[in-house]
Structures are given as C-alpha cells and as structure tokens.
Amino acid sequence: MNALALLLLLFCWYEGAQPTPDDASRCANGENRTADNTYDYIVVGAGASGGLVASRLARAGYRTLLLDAGPRFRDEPSVTVPLLWPLSTEDRDIEWRFRSSNSALDPGRDAVLYPRASTIGGSALHNAMLAMYPFPDCFSNLQQLTGDDEFAESKMRARFQRIEKCEYIQSNNKLLKKGHGFQGFMSTSLADLGLAVKPGFLDPQLVAVVNRFLLTAIPQNPIARFFQSLKKFPKNLPLIFDINAPGANLREGAHLTPSSISPAKGSVRSSVADLIYETEQSTSTLTVKDNSFVTQILFDTTTGDTPIAYGVQVQEGTALYSIATGPRTVGDETMYFANKEVILAGGTFNTPQILMLSGVGPSQHLVEHNIPMLVDLPGVGENLHDKLEATMNWQMPRTWKLFQQGCTFLKPTPEDDPCFVRFQNGEFPSLYSSSGTLIAIQRKSDPSLPYPDMYVQIVVNKFQGYQDGWVNLTFYDGEEDTLSIHTMNTRSGPGKGTVRLASSSPFDSVKIDFNGYDDIDLEKTTRVFEDMRKAFRRLQRLGVVGEEIAPGYDVKSFDDVKAWVRANGWGHHPMGTAKIGSGDDVMAVVDGQLRVRGVQRLRVVDASVFPDQAGFYPMVPVYMMAEKVADDILRDADSTTSQCG
C-alpha cells in the first residue's frame, strides 16, 4: 500500500468516525448539552400522573426534570381547605377554561365548560377529592387486552396500597385493614358524620332527606328488599362501610364518600403536590420547573426507521395558553434533553395536542395544519369519552343547618370568614373540612350487570354542573336552601368524541367534540331521575321537601325527562384520547407499558390512555396507572442508555 492510499484510508476512517450533521442534530448539537439542561428523564405535566412518575424516578436515583405550564400554587385556601375547592376552578392564577362541543346535540351545547388546573399538582389540586378504587375489571381488562400481567388485580391493589395513607381504619385492625395502605402520600378519610348529627349541625330536614335517599339504595320494593337483605346479613345489606375495601365496589348500596383529606394534618387536601414538593426537598435528583410550557417533543429521525424522542422544546412564561385567564408574560425559549426517555403526562386534552404538534397523529389532520408527519397514528385524539352527569334540584323549606354557621367563603377576606378562622384554629367538625359530599349510592341500571354503573350523591346546595358563574350560584347567591341530587352514568357505548388541533400554534386551545350521547345512557339516567322523584314525593307531601326546581314540574313524561337530560347533561372526567390497545388495534396509541407506537423512548401516562371509563372518579385509577408505568420504566432503566453520552 502506497502512502497516498494509506492517507486516503485514514481520512475515510476519520470521517466515518465523526458525527454527521444529522447525528449532531439528533444529539441536539451535542455541545449544547449541559448538566443544567440534560436529565435522565423528562416528564411533561406535573399533575396526578406526571407528578407521581417523576417523584418515583427521582427517588430511585435518576435525574428527572418535571415541567409544567402553570405556577406553584401550594398554600392558598382554595387548594388546601376541602370545601373551598370550587374557588380554585375560577382562580385566574391557575385556571384553564376548556370548552367542549357536542355536535350531535343541539347547537346550544357548543360551549360546555371543562375547568382544569394549570399548576404543580394539576387538577388533583382543584378537584373534589373523591378517592375511590377503580371499577373491578378496569385493570383486568387491560391485562387481557395487552397480555401484560402487571395489570393483574393483585398487583394493582398492591400499587393502591403503596399510594394510600388510610386514616379511617387503624393499621393494626386485621379485619378491616385488608387492601389498604398506611404509608403512602395520599391520605384518605370518610365524610364526617358529625356534620349531620352533632349539636349545632343536627338538621331534621337533612336526616329526613338522607333516610329517604338511603331507601333508594334498595331497588324495587324497598320494604320487601330490605327484610330480604337482613336475612342474608351482612352480605346483602345495602350499606357499605368501606367502598374501597376489596370487592366492595361489586355491590349495590350506600356509603360514606372517601376523600383525599387528611384529618391528621388538620383536615386539609392531600394530593400528588405533597409528594412532588417532598421529593424536591428531600432529594437532589428532582428538578421542578414551573411556568414552562412544552410546545413540542424533539425526535431524532436519522437513526434507523423509527423516530427517537430525545428532548422537548419549552416556552417559558405565564398564562401562555389561549384559555388561561391570568396575566400573560413571555420568557425565554429553551430546550431540555433526556438521556433515557420522555414521559408525556399532559392530560386527555393536551397530550394528543402535543403529540400532533410533534408530528405524531392522524396524517390527514396533520397535513391540514401543515405539520410534518413523523408517524401516522390515527388513534391520537380519538376515542374521547366521559360520563353522562346530570343534576336534579329541589327547593327546601328552610336553609340547611350546615349553612347557619356564618360561613362567608372567604369574603370579603379570609380573616372575616368565621368558618375559615375556626377551621384554621382546628375547631371540628367544620363545614370546611368536607369536600361537599356526605353520602352516595352506587346502583346497577340492569340487575344482570356484574357491578354498579350508576352513582348518585346528595349535595346540600344548588349545583347544576360546571358552567359560567357556577361558584357564585353555589356559594354566594343565597342558594343554601336547595337540595341537589347528582347522578353519574358511566356510559355504555364506546368513546366517539375527538380532540383536534385548532391550529399549528401550541398556544391555541384544542377543539373538543364529544359527539353526543348514546340513547341507552340517556334512558339509564332518566330512570334514576324518575326513581328520585318517587322517593322524594312523600317528603314533599309531608312538607320536608319543597318544589322541584330542575328538571321542574313542566318536564313530566319519561321522554320529556330524557330530552331534558340530553339538553342539560355534562361531564368532567374525559379520558381515552391516547388509548392503550392490543397489537392489532390500529387505533391504539400506546402499548401495555404505555410506550407510544411507532417511536422510541416516549411514553404517555395520564387519563388519556384509558380505553374506557376507569371508575366513578378518575383520580385513584390515574395514580395507580402512574405507579404501574413507573415500575415499567424503572425495570427498563438499565437497558435504556444515552444516545449521546
């Protein structure tokens, strides 16, 4: 070999060993990576799922970045004092006011309000705190669908125990503690019966209403069914002490509502925000960046045929989203890089938006918005579903005793509110220590069903769902003499709604269309309304309950009530827009380990992955799913190596 040939060989070897421009692009111009912008994992969204996953990864020793578009909003009464949670839904510092349409219904239903919280803790910091175990087949169905045995009920119950810190059962009570956890971050407690029976709160009209309500827990002939149930005591008695005990959610009956409220800490809200802040303070591996709006996931498209997620693009600032209501400020634009994985936890509305803006979604829709397509995933933004909720109202002859305590709901200032002052001083029972729901009934719409699919609650003020001005209606407009019966129907049909981009701007809210209700669901809710009318008719004759306000006496026949429910139904538990599916389901977005199809190193974990409704309330199922995927990620952690060193 002559010198020239040797020189050419060395030159070719040197050139081949260097990163190409595309390689440098994949590594985000490797020289731009620093210790301050590069992490093992990046989690997008600090809500119930993202906050939990980020905390678990950080506590396992991995450098984790948790990003959220909202601010830190930790100590305000609206997110700590249980009964004041409605105030948080209209707090300009954190509210995102989504609007949904229902194109299959009347045009007047085109602006149904879906309030969401943009803050560290997410909507787990502004919800009504109902902490209920998921439906009996929620995770076993996913086990069957995916073949992933980590969804087995025994393993998912163990994850629930890891999450929970039960405060209504003693940890040494061998009989009752089964299935509960006592060391988790989420405190649970039952509604305080002292608000109904203790001096100063005892209200004869409330006792009469509750008694009548409890009779509706015994379907068909109340007296005959009641005595029949006594013969098989305690199995068929329609009173359920602990709805979160193993097997309890298979039964019909009434129960005190469990909430994520901690009596041990002064009856304040307990949420994933507590876990996030505790992890941030106790470890050096969790970095939390608020006011950091993720606009896009960064993908390497140069290595092989499969795009690889390696980071995110972020716009710093406040109230950047079009449906935010606070003062807008615009900061720097930056990028963050992940050595291992990016985990997307933006929620049912924002997760599909971020995926589509990043080129992952239905190809035709991406073309409409001039977004370069990386992966044609037709299921992104599809399968949107929610419960059908509707509420009846009655006028009461007198103001509820609960509202005769002088409470002003922080007006004109918190210091002027005697109920808030007493709550702060630890004087209990307190109206403010309640989430607003005392007792509920779960029932089957059809006796042949394996478990209840209808949920009915007493609310002792005026509530007609989320709508503009609903907080004033509930707290400040003198409606303390109203009874509300709130009904939730878990729905029978498949999710048929959609989330679509309004534009290619990440700051424009999405288009949300639930596309109507199934007729069978309208009929199920209508039958509950008719049962409630019958139950309270006797109390009306006795003068305990007054006039029916909604639907009202002019809504008489079954078809009339059904039409009223159709026109006034609503929901606030959207799910399904990035659903889990089997390998042959072309509409599935993620697999059993929540890995996004068609790409590498990207997972989704939030309510969007549930193909069906997961439970009467979504918070606990979402926490459990987050625990499961945290286990999956940690199991893969050692084999997921950095691409760029």
Secondary structure, DSSP 8 states (H G I E B T S, - for coil): --HHHHHHHHHHHHHHHS--HHHHHHTTSGGG--TTTEEEEEEE--SHHHHHHHHHHHHTT--EEEE-SS----S-HHHHSGGGHHHHTT-TTTEEEEEEE-TTS-GGGTTEEEEEE-STTGGGGTS--B-----TTHHHHHHHHH--GGGSHHHHHHHHHHHEEESSS-TT-TTT-TT--BSSSEEEEE--THHHHSTTT--HHHHHHHHHHHHTTS-SSHHHHHHHHHHTTTTT-SB-S-TTSTTGGGS-EEEE-EESEEGGGTSEE--HHHHHHHHHHH-SSEEEE-SEEEEEEEEE-SSSSS-EEEEEEEEEEES-STTB-S--EEEEEEEEEEEEEEEE--HHHHHHHHHHHTTEE-HHHHHHTT---SEE-TTTT--BB--EEEEEEEE-SS--GGG-S---TT-S-GGG-HHHHHHHTT-SS-GGGS-S--EEEEE-SSTTSSS--EEEEEESS---SS-TTHHIIIIISS-TTEEEEEEEE--SS---BEEE-SSS-TTS--EEE-----HHHHHHHHHHHHHHHHHHHHHHHTTSS--EEETTTT--SHHHHHHHHHHH-B-S--B-TT-B--TT-TT--B-TT-BBTTSBSEEE-SGGG-SS--SSSSHHHHHHHHHHHHHHHHHHGGG---S--
